[in-house]
Amino acid sequence: MSNNKNSTDSSFFLSLLKKTGKLILWSALLTLIFATAFSVYLAFLARDLPSLEQLEHYDPRLTTTVLSADGKVIKELFTQRRIYVPYDQLPQDLTQSILVTEDHRFYDHWGMNMARTLRAAAINFTSMSIRQGASTITQQLARNLYLSFEQTYSRKLKEALTALQIERTYSKREILEMYLTQSYFGHGAYGIEAAAQRYFNKCAEDLNLQESALLVAQLKAPSHYSPFKKPESAKGRRNLILSLLRNSGYLTSAQYERVANAPLGVQIERKDDHRNVAPYYSEMVRIQLEELGEEIGFDYYKDGLTIYTTLDSRLQFCAEEAVKGHLDTLQAKFWHKFVSKDVPKLIKEKYPDFSEEEITDLLADSTALDSIFADQCRIQVAFVVLDPASGRILSLIGGRNFDESKFNRAVQAIRQPGSVFKAFVYSTAIDNGYPPTYQLLNQDVVVHMPDGSRWTPPNYDHSRGGMTTLRRGLKKSLNLVTVRLVQEIVHPRDVVRYARQMGITTRLDAVDAIALGSSGVLPIELTAAYGAYANRGVHCQPFAIVRIANREGDVLYEHTLKRRVALSEETAYIMTDMLRSVMVGGTGVSARYKYGFNRPSGGKTGTTNDYTDAWFVGFTPQLVAGVWVGLDDPAISLGEGQSGARAALPIWATFMKTAYDTLKWEVADFVIPTGIVKMEICADSNQKARDFCPNIIEEVFRIEDAPMEMCPVHTGFSHSDEW
């Protein structure tokens, strides 16, 4: 009986052993199959993971900052507004808030928190949905940098694999730095530095405890915890983070109570967060960056560059105030003239089927007229301020409103300069040995135009006279004298050559009409040309970008000054002195008596036919500034009497007065070259003055061109005495 029982037990154990072996075998086989399949699946997923090279070269899209010469931010260029900040500049309150909220085991794991992962997996599995996340800071960084935000298990696996690689490549400090640089904090702020500026108008390194907690609160759901739109939710989330800091021992209960009751302290929400000072200047700089980027090899929209420019924000403010104050007044006067004179004709052209009654009704509707004729009726402006000694563009305005029109008239609009161009005609004569006392007849002349027609230009005041000096011809802007100068003394092609030497690159027709500015110029080039007078005959090419540095501070580009001798030093000084007389008693005198600008200066007004273009270009030893005022359509006049002295000079004079009062520069005068002599002469004979001469004036000459004879008219003897 016992033997039978033993035999039965033995058979049972053998049978059980066989079944267990088969089960183990099948389990091992299934495990192998599953492991192989999972490995294949992981290999499949790994195809889309970032390469080792990508991981080793972290290259976030950073904001490029454009700085003025006085250190103000005038523009930010970005696709995502993100500013790099190194770990050492991050406040401890901020890093602790991040760790207790997002990943309190950050320094203990190797990219994944397995306990959190398994717990979240169990919850998600039982609910058959993704209800709880377990991503570490490293996994979140992996997702932000390289992966999508879709809620799938495959993405979670990719995230984990990428996190492991990131942990192998970077230190914990570097990972935290990258995370805070890359994360989105809402309201267009990417990265902690941009967020600190956006919410608190300060740098990240200056954030206090409650500010740090509020920014960390944004990471969970920026739209839900926005302090601007949902302040109560934002405060609740902030205080939750502060309580976690208290529970971790970082804060005492007393500290928690104090900061939990603090207000949010955010600045007022702005629709346009990035700065936009001097928009025409900034856009000009952006276009130049486009060209330099292709040449040097950078992307200003993502490389986080620092652009150092020539703009002086103080002078820019003075310029904008001067332009706005004058144009508002000028626009109101023009609108009255435009409606009464030009609009009826334009309405008939635009709406030929309108009856007289319909036209009358439309003329009475100012809102409708303003909408229909907005482009035609907007007086525009170009204003350029340069440093004549270097060509630095200190201020630039390219139009009345950048939002309405991006066209930069300062650097793109080719307009007739009118009498402002006369300076080049007189420079040609002076440089070729004709002194300021040389005389020409101030009588009618006939000008042959390029189209074969004949033109008899009058003086602006319709005056005529006898023999007139070059100084007086320029001082009073006498058309007849200037045209005779071209017809009798200097050839038009010589005037073109001198204008080219002084930086004018636009097409110039070598005809008699060039004496009166018949060929178009660019405002910035015309202004720079006048800078040569202030700079002793040396022309400096205008520029806006001083240098470009990358995020590490390495200089990628540095501007080289481009200078050339345009005039002799003696010619430049004589022309400066002649243009100075324009300001003292000529067409620019209102700058002194009306606007109170009495510094040593020279300048010239300009007005084209039918008052289409109004100009004033003037200079001091420190500044040269040019103003153009007109309408984009050259067929529309500014109105009767709107000359350069009335429409443009007020902007120049107001700017100069305000700029010098603001910057408090010392009074400086133009330096007299060694080859120049000042001499008292008789205004009647233009020879060396005698004590008997009734009208003695001071004149400047080259030493070799100075008069040698004494005045033959006022000798002190009567005609009878000579006999």
C-alpha positions in Angstrom: 0.0 0.0 0.0 2.8 2.3 0.9 4.7 1.4 -2.3 1.6 2.3 -4.3 1.3 5.6 -2.6 5.0 6.4 -3.1 4.6 5.5 -6.8 1.6 7.7 -7.1 3.4 10.7 -5.4 6.4 10.3 -7.6 4.3 10.3 -10.7 2.5 13.4 -9.6 5.7 15.3 -8.9 7.1 14.2 -12.3 3.9 15.4 -14.0 4.0 18.7 -12.0 7.6 19.2 -12.9 6.9 18.7 -16.6 4.0 21.1 -16.5 6.1 23.7 -14.6 9.0 23.3 -17.0 6.6 23.9 -19.9 5.1 26.9 -18.2 8.6 28.4 -17.5 9.6 27.6 -21.1 6.5 29.3 -22.5 6.9 32.2 -20.1 10.5 32.6 -21.1 9.6 32.4 -24.8 6.8 34.9 -24.4 9.1 37.2 -22.4 11.7 36.9 -25.1 9.1 37.6 -27.8 7.8 40.6 -25.8 11.3 41.9 -25.1 12.2 41.5 -28.8 9.0 43.2 -29.9 9.5 46.0 -27.4 13.1 46.4 -28.4 12.1 46.6 -32.0 9.4 49.1 -31.1 12.0 51.2 -29.1 14.3 51.0 -32.1 11.4 52.2 -34.3 10.8 55.1 -31.9 14.5 55.9 -31.7 14.5 56.8 -35.4 12.8 60.1 -34.6 14.8 60.9 -31.5 17.4 63.7 -31.6 20.9 62.7 -32.6 23.8 62.9 -30.2 25.1 65.9 -32.2 21.7 67.7 -31.7 21.8 66.9 -28.0 25.4 68.2 -27.6 24.6 71.5 -29.3 21.8 73.2 -27.5 20.7 76.1 -29.6 17.5 77.8 -28.4 15.8 80.5 -30.3 16.8 83.7 -28.5 15.8 87.3 -28.8 18.1 89.7 -30.6 18.3 93.1 -28.8 18.9 96.3 -30.7 20.5 99.0 -28.4 20.8 102.7 -28.9 24.2 104.5 -28.4 23.0 105.6 -25.0 22.1 102.0 -23.9 18.3 102.0 -24.5 16.6 99.0 -26.0 15.0 100.3 -29.2 13.9 97.0 -30.8 13.7 93.3 -30.1 13.8 90.8 -33.0 12.5 87.3 -32.3 10.2 84.4 -33.3 9.9 83.5 -29.7 10.8 86.2 -27.2 13.5 84.4 -25.3 16.6 85.8 -23.6 19.4 83.6 -22.3 20.4 83.8 -18.6 23.1 81.7 -17.1 22.5 79.5 -14.0 24.7 81.6 -11.8 22.3 84.5 -12.3 19.2 82.6 -11.3 18.0 83.4 -7.7 17.8 80.5 -5.3 14.2 81.3 -4.5 13.4 80.6 -8.2 15.3 77.3 -8.5 13.8 76.0 -5.2 10.3 76.9 -6.4 10.9 75.0 -9.6 12.2 71.9 -7.8 9.5 71.6 -5.1 6.8 72.1 -7.8 8.0 70.2 -10.8 10.6 67.7 -9.6 11.6 67.4 -6.0 13.8 64.4 -6.7 15.6 66.2 -9.5 19.1 65.7 -8.1 18.5 62.0 -7.3 17.2 60.6 -10.6 18.9 59.9 -13.9 16.2 61.4 -16.1 13.1 59.5 -14.9 11.5 59.2 -11.5 10.5 55.5 -11.6 8.3 55.6 -8.5 6.2 58.5 -9.9 6.2 56.9 -13.4 4.8 53.5 -12.1 2.2 55.3 -9.9 1.1 57.5 -12.8 1.0 54.5 -15.2 -1.2 52.5 -12.8 -3.7 55.4 -12.5 -3.7 56.0 -16.2 -4.1 52.3 -16.9 -7.1 51.8 -14.5 -8.8 54.9 -15.9 -8.0 54.0 -19.5 -6.8 57.5 -20.1 -3.9 59.8 -19.4 -4.9 61.5 -16.2 -1.7 62.0 -14.4 1.8 62.9 -15.6 5.1 61.9 -14.1 7.5 63.9 -16.2 10.7 65.1 -14.6 12.2 68.4 -15.4 14.5 66.6 -17.8 11.6 64.9 -19.5 9.8 68.3 -19.8 13.0 69.8 -21.3 13.1 66.9 -23.8 9.5 67.6 -24.8 10.0 71.3 -25.1 13.2 71.0 -27.2 12.7 68.1 -29.4 9.2 66.5 -29.2 5.5 67.3 -29.8 3.0 67.8 -27.1 0.6 65.1 -28.1 -0.8 62.9 -25.3 0.2 59.4 -26.4 2.2 56.6 -24.9 4.7 56.6 -27.8 5.5 60.2 -27.1 6.0 59.5 -23.4 8.5 56.7 -24.3 10.3 59.0 -26.7 10.4 61.6 -23.9 11.9 59.2 -21.5 14.6 58.0 -23.9 15.5 61.5 -24.8 15.7 62.5 -21.1 18.1 59.7 -20.5 20.4 60.9 -23.3 20.1 64.5 -22.0 21.2 63.4 -18.5 24.2 61.6 -20.0 25.1 64.8 -21.9 24.6 67.6 -19.5 25.1 68.4 -15.8 22.1 69.0 -13.5 22.9 72.8 -13.5 23.0 72.9 -17.2 19.7 71.0 -17.5 18.0 73.4 -15.1 19.5 76.4 -17.0 18.2 75.0 -20.3 14.8 74.3 -18.8 14.3 77.8 -17.5 15.6 79.3 -20.8 13.3 77.1 -22.9 10.0 77.0 -21.0 7.0 79.2 -22.0 5.7 81.4 -19.2 2.7 82.9 -21.1 2.0 86.3 -22.7 4.7 85.8 -25.3 7.5 85.3 -22.8 9.8 82.4 -23.6 12.4 81.7 -20.9 12.7 83.1 -17.4 14.4 86.4 -18.3 11.7 87.4 -20.8 9.1 86.4 -18.2 10.7 88.5 -15.5 10.7 91.5 -17.8 7.2 90.9 -19.1 5.5 90.5 -15.7 7.7 92.6 -13.4 9.8 94.8 -15.7 13.0 93.5 -14.0 15.8 91.0 -14.7 15.5 87.4 -13.6 18.4 87.8 -11.1 16.4 90.5 -9.3 13.2 88.4 -8.7 12.1 88.0 -5.1 10.4 85.0 -3.5 6.8 85.7 -4.3 7.6 86.8 -7.9 9.6 83.7 -8.5 6.7 81.5 -7.2 4.2 83.4 -9.5 6.4 82.8 -12.6 6.7 79.1 -11.7 3.0 79.0 -11.4 2.7 79.9 -15.1 4.4 76.8 -16.2 1.5 74.5 -15.4 -1.1 76.4 -17.5 -0.2 80.0 -18.5 -3.7 80.9 -19.8 -5.4 79.5 -16.7 -3.0 81.1 -14.1 -2.5 84.4 -16.0 -2.1 87.2 -13.3 -3.6 89.7 -15.9 -6.7 87.8 -16.8 -7.2 85.5 -13.8 -5.5 87.1 -10.8 -7.3 85.0 -8.2 -6.3 81.7 -9.8 -2.7 83.0 -10.2 -2.5 84.0 -6.6 -3.9 80.6 -5.5 -1.4 78.7 -7.6 1.4 81.0 -6.3 0.5 80.3 -2.7 0.3 76.6 -3.3 3.9 76.7 -4.5 4.8 78.8 -1.4 3.2 76.2 0.8 5.3 73.5 -0.8 8.3 75.5 0.0 7.1 75.8 3.6 6.4 72.0 3.8 9.9 71.3 2.4 11.5 73.4 5.2 12.7 76.1 2.9 10.3 78.6 4.4 9.2 79.1 8.0 5.5 79.5 8.7 6.0 83.2 9.5 7.8 83.7 6.2 5.0 81.9 4.4 2.3 84.0 6.0 4.1 87.2 5.0 4.7 86.4 1.3 1.3 84.6 0.8 -0.5 87.8 1.6 1.7 89.9 -0.7 0.0 91.4 -3.8 0.9 89.9 -7.2 2.8 93.1 -8.2 2.7 92.6 -11.9 2.9 95.6 -14.3 0.0 96.6 -16.4 -0.7 94.3 -19.4 0.5 95.7 -22.7 -0.8 94.6 -26.1 2.6 95.0 -27.7 5.2 93.8 -25.3 8.4 94.4 -27.2 9.8 97.8 -27.5 9.5 99.8 -30.7 11.4 103.1 -30.5 12.3 104.9 -33.7 10.5 102.5 -36.0 11.8 103.7 -39.3 15.4 103.5 -37.9 14.8 100.1 -36.4 13.4 98.7 -39.7 16.4 100.1 -41.6 18.6 98.3 -39.1 16.7 95.1 -39.5 17.1 95.3 -43.3 20.8 95.8 -42.9 20.9 92.8 -40.5 19.3 90.7 -43.2 22.1 91.6 -45.6 24.9 91.1 -43.0 23.4 87.8 -41.9 23.7 86.4 -45.4 27.2 87.7 -45.7 28.6 86.7 -42.2 26.3 83.8 -41.4 23.9 84.5 -38.6 20.1 84.5 -38.0 19.1 87.6 -36.2 15.6 86.1 -35.4 17.0 83.3 -33.3 20.6 83.8 -32.4 20.2 86.1 -29.5 22.5 88.8 -30.9 23.2 92.2 -29.4 23.1 95.0 -32.0 24.9 98.2 -31.0 23.6 101.1 -33.1 24.4 104.8 -33.5 21.0 106.1 -32.5 20.8 108.6 -29.6 17.4 108.0 -28.0 17.5 111.5 -26.5 18.0 113.2 -29.9 15.4 110.8 -31.4 12.9 112.0 -28.8 13.7 115.7 -29.6 13.3 115.0 -33.3 9.9 113.2 -32.9 8.6 116.0 -30.7 9.7 118.7 -33.2 8.2 116.8 -36.2 4.9 116.1 -34.5 4.4 119.6 -33.1 5.0 121.3 -36.5 3.3 118.7 -38.8 0.0 118.8 -36.8 -0.3 122.5 -37.4 0.8 122.2 -41.0 -1.6 119.4 -41.7 -4.6 121.4 -40.4 -3.7 124.3 -42.8 -3.1 121.9 -45.7 -6.4 120.1 -45.2 -8.4 123.3 -45.5 -6.6 124.1 -48.8 -6.8 120.5 -50.0 -10.5 120.2 -49.5 -11.3 123.6 -51.1 -8.9 123.3 -54.1 -7.8 119.8 -54.9 -10.6 117.5 -53.6 -13.4 118.6 -55.9 -11.2 117.8 -58.9 -10.1 114.5 -57.4 -13.7 113.5 -56.7 -14.7 114.2 -60.3 -11.8 112.1 -61.5 -12.5 109.3 -59.0 -16.4 109.4 -59.3 -17.2 110.7 -62.8 -20.9 109.7 -62.4 -21.5 111.8 -59.3 -23.9 114.7 -59.5 -23.1 118.1 -58.2 -25.4 117.5 -55.3 -23.5 114.2 -54.4 -20.2 116.0 -54.7 -21.4 118.8 -52.4 -22.6 116.2 -49.8 -19.3 114.4 -49.9 -17.4 117.6 -49.4 -19.3 118.2 -46.3 -18.4 114.8 -44.8 -14.9 115.3 -43.4 -14.7 111.7 -42.1 -15.5 110.2 -45.5 -13.1 112.6 -47.2 -10.3 111.6 -44.8 -10.9 108.0 -45.5 -11.1 108.3 -49.3 -8.1 110.6 -49.7 -6.0 109.4 -46.8 -3.0 108.7 -49.0 -3.2 111.9 -51.0 -3.7 114.3 -48.1 -1.1 113.1 -45.5 1.8 115.5 -45.3 4.9 113.4 -44.9 8.4 114.1 -43.5 11.9 112.8 -43.6 14.3 113.9 -40.9 17.9 112.8 -40.5 20.5 113.8 -37.9 24.1 112.8 -38.3 27.4 113.2 -36.6 29.4 115.0 -39.3 32.7 113.8 -38.0 31.9 110.1 -38.3 28.6 109.6 -40.2 26.8 108.1 -37.2 23.0 108.3 -37.7 22.0 109.9 -34.5 18.3 110.2 -35.3 16.1 109.3 -38.2 12.4 109.7 -39.0 11.2 108.3 -42.3 7.5 109.3 -42.3 4.7 110.6 -40.2 3.3 107.2 -39.0 5.1 103.9 -39.4 1.9 101.9 -38.9 0.3 103.7 -41.8 3.3 103.5 -44.1 6.5 101.5 -43.9 8.1 103.5 -46.7 11.2 105.1 -45.3 11.4 108.5 -47.0 14.7 109.4 -45.3 16.6 106.7 -47.2 14.2 105.7 -50.0 12.4 108.8 -51.3 14.1 110.5 -54.2 12.8 114.1 -54.3 13.9 117.3 -56.0 16.0 119.3 -53.6 15.3 122.8 -55.0 17.6 125.5 -53.7 19.3 123.2 -51.2 21.3 121.9 -54.1 22.7 125.4 -54.8 25.4 124.7 -52.2 27.1 122.3 -54.6 27.0 124.9 -57.4 28.7 127.5 -55.2 31.2 124.9 -53.8 32.3 124.1 -57.4 33.0 127.8 -58.0 34.7 128.4 -54.7 36.9 125.4 -55.1 38.0 126.6 -58.5 39.3 129.9 -57.3 36.3 132.2 -57.3 36.0 134.1 -54.0 32.7 135.0 -52.3 33.1 138.5 -53.6 32.9 137.4 -57.3 30.0 139.2 -58.9 27.3 138.1 -61.4 24.4 139.9 -62.9 21.1 139.4 -61.1 18.9 139.7 -64.2 16.6 137.3 -66.2 18.2 134.2 -67.8 16.8 131.5 -70.1 17.3 127.9 -69.1 17.1 125.2 -71.8 15.4 122.1 -70.3 16.3 118.5 -71.1 13.0 118.1 -73.0 14.0 121.0 -75.3 11.7 123.6 -73.7 12.8 127.0 -72.4 12.3 128.3 -68.9 12.9 131.7 -67.4 13.1 131.1 -63.7 12.4 134.1 -61.4 13.9 134.8 -58.0 11.7 133.6 -55.2 10.8 137.2 -54.3 10.6 138.1 -58.1 13.4 140.7 -57.5 16.1 141.7 -60.0 19.2 143.7 -59.5 22.7 144.6 -60.7 26.0 142.9 -60.1 25.7 140.6 -57.1 28.3 138.7 -55.1 28.3 134.9 -54.8 27.8 135.4 -51.0 24.7 137.4 -51.5 23.4 135.0 -54.2 23.6 132.1 -51.8 22.5 134.1 -48.8 19.3 135.3 -50.5 18.9 132.1 -52.6 18.8 134.1 -55.8 17.9 131.8 -58.7 19.1 134.2 -61.4 22.6 134.5 -59.9 22.9 130.8 -59.4 21.8 129.9 -63.0 24.3 132.5 -64.4 27.0 130.8 -62.3 26.3 127.5 -64.1 26.0 129.1 -67.5 29.0 131.4 -67.3 31.5 130.1 -64.7 31.1 126.4 -63.8 29.8 123.7 -66.2 26.9 121.5 -65.1 29.0 118.4 -65.4 31.5 119.9 -62.9 28.6 120.5 -60.5 27.6 116.8 -60.9 31.2 115.8 -60.2 31.4 117.8 -57.0 28.0 116.5 -55.9 29.3 113.0 -56.4 32.4 113.7 -54.4 30.1 114.8 -51.6 28.1 111.6 -51.5 25.2 112.1 -53.9 24.6 108.8 -55.8 21.2 109.4 -57.5 20.9 110.3 -61.1 22.0 113.9 -61.8 21.3 115.5 -65.2 24.2 117.8 -66.3 21.9 120.6 -67.5 21.6 124.3 -66.6 18.5 123.4 -64.4 20.7 121.5 -62.0 21.5 124.9 -60.6 18.0 125.0 -59.1 17.9 121.4 -57.9 16.1 119.8 -60.8 17.5 116.2 -60.2 16.2 114.1 -57.3 18.2 113.2 -54.2 17.9 111.1 -51.1 17.4 113.0 -47.9 20.1 111.0 -46.0 22.7 111.6 -48.8 21.9 115.3 -49.0 22.3 115.6 -45.2 25.6 113.7 -45.2 26.9 116.0 -48.0 26.3 119.1 -45.9 28.1 117.3 -43.1 31.3 117.7 -45.2 31.1 121.5 -44.7 31.1 121.0 -40.9 33.8 118.3 -41.1 36.4 120.4 -42.9 35.7 119.0 -46.3 35.7 115.3 -45.3 32.6 113.4 -46.3 31.6 110.5 -43.9 29.2 107.8 -45.2 26.2 107.5 -42.9 25.9 104.2 -40.9 23.6 102.8 -38.3 25.2 99.6 -36.9 28.3 100.0 -34.9 28.9 96.3 -34.1 27.2 93.0 -33.6 27.9 90.6 -30.8 26.7 87.0 -30.2 25.2 85.7 -27.0 28.7 85.0 -25.6 29.8 88.6 -26.3 32.1 87.7 -29.3 32.1 90.4 -31.9 30.8 89.2 -35.2 30.8 92.5 -37.1 32.3 95.9 -36.5 31.7 98.9 -38.7 34.7 100.6 -40.3 34.3 104.3 -40.9 34.2 105.3 -44.5 35.6 108.8 -45.1 36.9 110.6 -48.1 38.0 114.2 -48.9 35.2 115.9 -50.8 36.4 119.5 -50.7 39.6 121.2 -49.7 39.6 122.4 -46.1 39.7 126.0 -47.3 36.7 125.6 -49.6 34.7 123.8 -46.9 35.3 126.7 -44.5 34.4 129.4 -47.0 31.2 127.6 -47.8 30.5 127.2 -44.1 30.9 130.9 -43.7 28.6 131.7 -46.6 26.0 129.2 -45.4 26.4 130.8 -42.0 25.3 134.1 -43.5 22.1 132.4 -44.6 21.3 131.9 -40.9 22.3 135.4 -39.9 20.5 137.5 -42.5 19.3 135.2 -45.2 16.5 132.8 -45.8 17.3 130.8 -42.6 17.2 133.8 -40.3 14.0 132.8 -38.5 15.9 130.0 -36.8 17.4 132.7 -34.7 14.8 135.4 -34.2 11.7 133.1 -34.1 13.0 129.8 -32.6 15.9 131.1 -30.5 18.6 128.9 -31.9 21.7 131.1 -31.8 24.6 128.7 -31.9 27.2 128.9 -34.7 25.5 127.2 -37.6 25.1 127.1 -41.4 22.2 126.0 -43.5 20.1 126.3 -46.6 16.4 126.4 -47.4 15.0 124.7 -50.5 11.6 124.9 -52.2 10.6 123.3 -55.5 8.1 124.5 -58.1 4.5 124.8 -57.0 5.7 124.3 -53.4 5.8 120.5 -53.8 8.9 119.9 -51.7 10.1 122.0 -48.8 13.7 121.5 -47.4 16.0 122.7 -44.8 19.5 121.3 -44.2 21.7 122.8 -41.6 24.7 122.0 -39.4 26.7 123.0 -36.4 30.2 121.7 -35.5 28.6 118.7 -33.7 25.5 118.0 -35.7 24.1 118.0 -39.3 20.4 117.6 -39.8 18.2 117.6 -42.9 14.4 118.0 -43.1 12.1 117.3 -46.1 8.4 118.0 -46.0 5.9 117.2 -48.7 3.4 114.7 -49.9 4.1 111.3 -51.4 2.3 112.4 -54.6 4.6 115.0 -56.2 1.7 116.4 -58.2 0.1 117.7 -55.0 1.4 121.0 -53.6 1.9 121.9 -49.9 0.1 125.1 -50.7 1.0 128.7 -51.7 3.8 130.1 -49.6 4.9 126.8 -48.0 8.5 127.3 -48.7 11.5 125.5 -47.0 11.7 128.4 -44.5 8.0 127.9 -43.5 7.4 124.2 -43.8 10.8 122.6 -43.0 13.0 125.0 -41.1 10.7 125.1 -38.0 11.3 121.4 -37.5 15.1 121.8 -37.8 15.3 124.9 -35.6 13.0 123.4 -32.9 15.0 120.2 -32.8 18.3 122.0 -32.6 17.2 124.3 -29.8 15.7 121.4 -27.8 18.7 119.1 -28.5 21.3 121.5 -27.4 19.3 122.5 -24.3 18.9 118.8 -23.5 22.4 117.6 -24.0 23.9 120.8 -22.7 26.9 120.8 -25.1 29.4 123.6 -24.8 29.3 126.3 -27.5 31.7 125.4 -30.3 32.6 127.3 -33.4 34.0 126.2 -36.7 37.8 126.1 -36.9 39.5 128.4 -39.3 42.1 126.6 -41.5 45.6 128.0 -41.8 45.0 128.7 -45.5 42.2 131.2 -44.8 42.4 134.9 -44.0 39.7 137.2 -42.7 39.8 140.6 -44.1 37.9 143.9 -43.9 36.8 145.0 -47.4 34.7 147.7 -48.8 31.2 146.4 -49.6 31.1 148.7 -52.7 34.4 147.8 -54.4 35.1 144.4 -52.8 38.7 145.6 -52.3 40.7 146.2 -49.1 38.8 148.7 -47.0 40.1 152.2 -46.3 39.2 154.3 -43.3 37.0 156.3 -45.6 34.9 153.4 -46.8 31.3 154.0 -45.5 30.3 150.3 -45.6 33.0 148.0 -44.3 32.3 144.3 -44.0 34.4 141.3 -43.1 35.0 138.6 -45.7 36.9 135.3 -45.8 39.4 134.4 -48.6 42.0 131.8 -49.4 45.2 133.6 -48.8 46.1 133.4 -52.5 42.7 134.8 -53.6 42.5 137.7 -51.1 42.3 141.2 -52.7 45.6 143.0 -52.8 44.5 146.5 -53.8 43.0 149.2 -51.6 39.5 150.4 -52.3 39.7 152.6 -55.4 36.4 154.3 -54.8 36.7 155.7 -51.3 40.2 157.2 -51.4 39.6 160.3 -49.2 40.1 162.6 -52.1 37.5 164.3 -54.3 37.7 164.2 -58.1 38.7 167.9 -58.2 41.5 167.3 -55.7 43.1 164.8 -58.1 43.5 167.6 -60.6 
